[in-house]
Amino acid sequence: NHVVKFLSSIKLMEKFFTLLAKEPGKAAYGEQEVRRVLSLGAVDMVLISENYDDTIMQELEDLCRASGATLQIISVETKEGQQLRELGGIAAILRYAVPST
């Protein structure tokens, strides 16, 4: 069901943006930063734009599997999906705060 998929994506992106504003150590974005926090085992969920490079998406899916994180593909047909694309197309919600580099 497309509507449920969109609502789920919107809620996840709202959660990400709330964390980014209120607890920035628990949110990461950009491929390099997301890979870094994945390698630390700190990621709960990776949010990735549906039009992201397939090869990189597969690599990130493997990293998620190895660290117990989940990967959620976000539609670019929503405002929140477009905001994710503007952030580089990839973001992460973290299990615990990690200082940025």
C-alpha positions, 0 to 999 in steps of 0.5 A: 500500500503506497499510502502506508509506505509514504506515511512510514517514510514521512514519520521516519524522516520527521524523527530524523529531523527532530533528532537533528534539531534536539539531539544532533549527536543521535543523527548523521547524514552524508555517505561518509558520516553514515559509513563512519557511524555504521562502522562504530555500530551506532546506527539503528536505522539508515534512511536512503533516497530511492534514487541513490546509487544501487551499488552503494545502496547494496554496500550500505545494506551489507554494512547495516546487516553486519551491525544490526541496523535496518535500512529504509528506502525513502521515496522522493515523492514526498517533501521529506524525501526531497529534504533527504535528497538535499542532505545528500540522499542518506541519513541515519538515526543512531542508537546513541549519541556519537560526536561528529568529526 
